[in-house]
Amino acid sequence: MADLRVGPGEGASPVPVAVVQAPAFPFDTSGAVAEVVRRTREAAREGARLVLFPEAYVGGYPWGLRFGTAVGGRSEAGKETFRRYWASAITLPGPASRELGQTAREAGVHLAVGVVEKEEGKGGTLYCTLAHFGPDGRLLGRHRKLKPTAAERLIWGEGDGSTLPVLETPLGRVGGLICWENYMPLARMALYGKGVEIYLAPTADDRDRWQATLRHIAVEGRCFVLGCNQYVTRDRYPDDLPVADELEGWPLEMCRGGSAVYGPDGTLLAGPLHGEAGILYAELDMSEIARHRYEFDAVGHYARPDVFRLEVNEGEQPAVRYRREGEAPEE
């Protein structure tokens, strides 16, 4: 188990953080939750006050699967696999999320966990969600991935602007985006505009070029960036998966990780960690943000609102809206 850490910067009291590159538990919700509990307690014992887990960690990121789908058809085995995947998803709030919140409370940390979310009684759509829990155990907020990438669209729906929180915490302003929606410039700007200081970027991308993305966000937003991925091997999948043949040809190591922490000038503070599970530790000198925003501030002295303007629709966009008799229609 890797244990990589850096010392505090000079200036303000540092914020100790932990990025958990955990082993995968596909189709095993209880196993994933238990791993979050165990690793969060471990990180808290090491002094972490903010703990981040990867994209879709609880519920599973199903590397290598296409769920029996081709253009114009879906197999019975694929539909049964999706049913099992849907059963692995969690509700917010719900029993699994309450256990995550209790873990955050007992550890005294801000806990951010990538989950696969479902809404009981509101259809069968799943969402790739980043759930934030406070040290009091409350669910402080959630972000649903705005645009699933490529084949992710087979299994996840799209979030809307109502779940783009930047949370005011004693540690700083915490927010984030998931995986490739970090390539959406306007989504990043929405977070910069809310003053994000600790930017969370859970992902499933283990390629070297992802490090350039994390560093770019740090320099562009002049914020700390915590990138977090899983470590996944093919033998983590259940033996009785109906579409097990879809995994044939994949290497044993399906995702090698690549978790890392960057400072607001692009300095690498921890990682990247490849080829094993582990926890990265770093201490964030929050005074560094003001130092580097003196040079560049994307929504301050480097903005040109007379030329460019971003409008964000933060309204919830349900598929069905109900209006009571006598109520005026919405504008």
Sequence and secondary structure as in RCSB ss.txt:
>XXXX:A:sequence
MADLRVGPGEGASPVPVAVVQAPAFPFDTSGAVAEVVRRTREAAREGARLVLFPEAYVGGYPWGLRFGTAVGGRS
EAGKETFRRYWASAITLPGPASRELGQTAREAGVHLAVGVVEKEEGKGGTLYCTLAHFGPDGRLLGRHRKLKPTA
AERLIWGEGDGSTLPVLETPLGRVGGLICWENYMPLARMALYGKGVEIYLAPTADDRDRWQATLRHIAVEGRCFV
LGCNQYVTRDRYPDDLPVADELEGWPLEMCRGGSAVYGPDGTLLAGPLHGEAGILYAELDMSEIARHRYEFDAVG
HYARPDVFRLEVNEGEQPAVRYRREGEAPEE
>XXXX:A:secstr
 EEE     SSS  EEEEEEE B  TT HHHHHHHHHHHHHHHHHTT SEEE  TTTBT   TT  TTEETTEE 
HHHHHHHHHHHHH B SSSHHHHHHHHHHHHHTSEEEEEEEEE TTS S EEEEEEEE TTS EEEEEE SS  G
GGGGT     GGG  EEEETTEEEEE  GGGGG HHHHHHHHHTT SEEEEE S  STHHHHHHHHHHHHHTSEE
EEE  BEEGGGS TT TTGGGGTT  SEEE EEEEEE TTS EEEEEEESS EEEEEEE THHHHHHHTT  TTT
TT  TTT       S   S     TT     
